[in-house]
Amino acid sequence: MGEAELRVGTSGWNYPSGKGTWNGIFYPPSRGRAKTFDELSFYAEHFNTVEVNSTFYGQPRADVCRAWAQRTPSDFEFAVKLYQKFTHPKMFKQQFTKTSGSSEAAGHDSLLDALTKPNASDLDDFKRGIEPLASAGKLGPLLAQFPPSFKNQPASTDYLQWLLDSFGEYAVAVELRHRSWSDALAQTLSLLNGHGAAFVQIDEPKFKLSIAQNQLPNITTFYYMRLHGRNAAKWWAHDKSEDRYDYLYSASELHEFVETADAARSIVKKAYLYTNNHFSAKSVANAAMIKKQLGEPLEGEYLDEFRARYPEVTAPTAPHAVGTRHPQK
């Protein structure tokens, strides 16, 4: 097998508010009421893939996905996160109860379970929403990101089996975080491999019940890695959710993942690597540093503020860079 294509990007591209906003760092400063600046198009000048986070909070809409396809180059790809109803039932149930005003249902778990359980209509809505990306040849893998509370037990494995069957026509990457899945690694891999699903390799702060991973590909079709940062102090205790992603990987810390992802290219047909440490565009800086360590050109323009904050991005390439790569087409 020849060397596979490796796509590097960030998890999300729109962070307009909070202390960790990208405005004034990666994107130009606040533009008031002006609507002419296109963040996605600007982002796509720098990277050829992005992980979509917004579809976790609401079902994808065909008109929105069609616009994304139109605003990006022909070789751009979107990895799309599954709607939270598919992966975070407790979170969805809480949100459902809050927004629907179903106070009567709050004390009836069986009724709530029935109302919030994913069904055929939910599947159809999601697939219909992402269809414009698929038709444009810009749909990458679907990301099923499960919470740490999703443990390896019969009900969970049955559900995961159903979910992978339901999205069988797509490439699906599964992120599991509880140690019970790696404690029964052979069983976990058998389930994922049987559906051609990639076992997402993640880097994040490690705790007693955190999953153990070897960073190796489990299938030959594609590889999927996510770097969440290592801000252990604020992972669980934080004022704002964005605080847990306030972490910048050093060049030496990234080198481990660059070598791993680069080696995976000789095993799989395609590889994806996303940085999710989005606070103040640190994910952008680390994604650019990864590209540089791979010997790939840094495309697009970076603001002076970005260069001042993250001088590692534009500093001379370190001697241990993996090697010179040619941009994938």
N, C-alpha and C positions, 0 to 999 in steps of 0.2 A: 504494500500500500504506500502511495506517495505521501508527502507531507500535507497534512490537512490545513484547511483555512482556520485561523484563530482570530476571532472577533473580540475586541476589547471595548467596553463601554461602562456607563454608570447605571445605577438603579434609579430611574427617574431623571427628568430634566427640568422640572418646574418646581422651584423652591423660592417663591416670591416674598415670604414673610418670615418672622422669627429672627432670633439672634443669628441663626445660621443661614440666612438668605444668601442666594447666589447673586442677587442684584448688586452691582457695584464691584463685584469680584470676578465672576466669570462672564456675566452679562453686564451691559452698560448700566449705570445708576438708574434709579427709579425714573420712569418715563412719563409720570403723570397720567394724563388721559390718552396719551398717544397709543394707538393700536397698530402702528406700522411695523414695529420690531417683532420678528418672529423667532421666539426662543428655540423652537424645534429645528428650524432651518439653520440657525446659527450653530446649535449643538452638532448638527449633522455635517457641518464643515470640519469638525474636529474628530468625530468618531463615526464608525459605520454600523453601530448597533446601539440599542438602548433597551433597558428593561422597563416595562410599563408598570407603574405602581397604582395608577388611578383606577384600574380595573379591579383592584382588590376592594375598593370602597363602593363601587357601583358597576353594574353590568356594562360591558362595552357597547357602544352605540355605533352602528354602521356608518352614519354620516361623519362621526368624529374620526373613526378609523380610516375612512376614505380620504379625509382631509390630511391625516398624517401621511398617508401614502403619497399624496400629491405634493407634499411639502418637503419630501426627502429624496435623495438621489436614488437612481435605479438599483444600486447594489446595497441599499440600506436594509437592515432587518430589525424587527421589533420582537423581543421576547415578552410575552404577555402573562402577567400574574393572574391566576384564577380568582374569581370573585370570592369574597370572604365566606359566603354561604357554603361554599364547597369545602373549605379547609378550617374555618374557625367558627363552628356552630355556636359556642358559648358567646362569643363576641357578637355574632349576628343576632342571636336571640335577645341579647341585652339591647342592641340597637333597634331591633324590631319592636320590642316592648315599649321603648322610649318614644320612638317616632310614630307608632300607630296608636298610642294612647290606650292600648289594650290592658287596662288595669284589671279587668275581670279575668283575663287569661293568665295574669302573673302568678296566681296560686295554683294553676292547673298545668303541671309540667307536660302531661301527655298531649294536651291541646297545643301548647307552645311547640312541642317537638314536631307535631304534625304540620303546623303552620310554617315552621322554619326548616324543615328537612328538604334538601335539594330534590328536585323532581325533573321529569322530562321537559317541562316547560322552561325551567331554569337552564338546562343544557342547551335547548334550542335557542334561547335568547343569547347565551354566550357565543355559541357558534355562529349565529346570524350576525352578531355584532362584529366579530373579527373577520368575517368573510371577505371584506374589501382588502384587507392586508394579505390574505391568502391568495386572492385573485391577482393581486399586484406582484406576487412573488416576494413579498416582504415580511412574511410571517415566519419568525423563528420558533423556538420551543415555547410551550406553555409551561409556566412555573406553578407548581402546587406546593406552596409554602405552608407547612403545618407548624403549629405552636409547640413549645416544649411539653405542654400537657397531653399531647397526642402520643400515647404510649403503645408499645407493641403488645397488643392483647387481641383476642379473637374478634371482638367487635370492630376494632380498628383495622385489622388486616382484611376483614370482610369488606369494610367500607372502601379501603384503598383499592382493593380488587375491583369493586364496582366502579369507582371513579376512573381507573385506568381503562377498564373496558369501555366506559362511556365516552372517553376521549381517545379511543383506539386509533382514529385516523390521523392523529396529530403526534408530533414529537413532544413528549412530556418529561419535564425534569421535576423530581420530587425532593423537597427539602424536609428532612426529618431532624429533630433536635434532641429527642430524649434518648438516653443511653440504652434503653431496652432494645432499640433497633440495632445498635452495633453489638450488643451482647448476644444477639441472635443473628449474627451477620449472614450466615449461610441462608437462613430463612428469608431475611430481608432481600438479599440479592436475588434469590430464586423468584420472589414475587416481582421485583422490578425488572429483572432480565426477561422474564416470561412475557412482559408487555413492552419490551423495548424502551423502557423508561430509564433515564439517567439518574443516578444517585447523586444529588447535588453535593459537591464538596464545599464546605463552608469554613471560614475562619472567623471566630468570634471569641469573646471571653469564655474561658472554660470553668465550669462549676462541677459539683459532685455528680450531678445527673446529666451532664452534657454528653452528647453523642461523641464517640471516638471515630475518627476517619483516617484513612490512609492516603487520601488525595488521588487514588488511582481510578482510571476509567472502569466502569463495570460493563459497558457495552461498546461496540465498535462504531456505532452510527454517530454518536455525538457525546461531547463532554461538557459539563456545566460546573463552573466554580463561582462562588460569591464571597467577597471579602466585606465583612460587616464592621471591621474595626476591633480594637481591643480595649475599649474603655470600660474595664470591669467595675470601677468605682461607681459609675453612673448607669450601669446596664439595667439594674432593677430599681435603684433609688435615684430619681431625677425629678427636676421641676417640670421639664417639658420633654416629650418623647424624643425630640431632636437631639437632646443632650447625650443620649447613649451613642450617637453616631459622631460625636466630636472626637475624632482620632485621626491622626495622620501617620500612615505607615512610612517608615524610613526606607531609603533605597536598599539597605541590607535586608530588612524584613521582607520587602517585596521580591527580592531575588529568589527566595525559596519557591514562591508561587510561580514566578516567571519560568524557572527551570522545570517545574512540574508540568505546567501548562504546555510548555514547548515540547517536552518529552511526550505528552499525550497526543501531540499532533501526528506522531508516527504510528499511533494505534487506532485513532478514530478518524472519521471522515470530516468532522467539523468540531470546533471547540469554541466555547463561549466563556468569557471571564468578565464579571461585573463587580464594580466597587460600590458598596452601599454606605460608606462612611461619608454621608452627604453634607454634614455640617460645614458651612462656609466654603462649599465647593471643594472640600478635601478629597472627595471621590474623584473629581475631575483631575486634580493634581496627581493622585495616585494612578489613575488610568493612563494619564499621559506619561508618567514615569515608567509604567509597565511597557507601554509602546516603545519608549526610548530604550529600555533594557533589551527589548526584542530586536532592536536595530531598525525599527520602523519609523518613517518620517512623522514629525509632529505637524499635522496639517491644521489650518485655520489660524486666526489671530487670537492672541491673549492680551487682556488689558494690562496696563502697567501695574495696577493694584494686584492683580493675580500674580504677575511675575515677581513683585516685591514680597508677597506673602509666601510664595512657593518657588524659591530660587532653584530648587533641585530639578524643576521641570526643564528649565532652559540652560542648566549648567552643562558643561561638557560631559559626554557619555562616559560612564565609569568603565574601567578596564575589564570588569567582569561581565559586561553586557553579553547576552547570549549570542548575538550575531546579527548580521545584516539581513533584513527581510525585504521582500518586494511587496508593495501593497497588493492585497487580494482584490481581484475584480469579480 
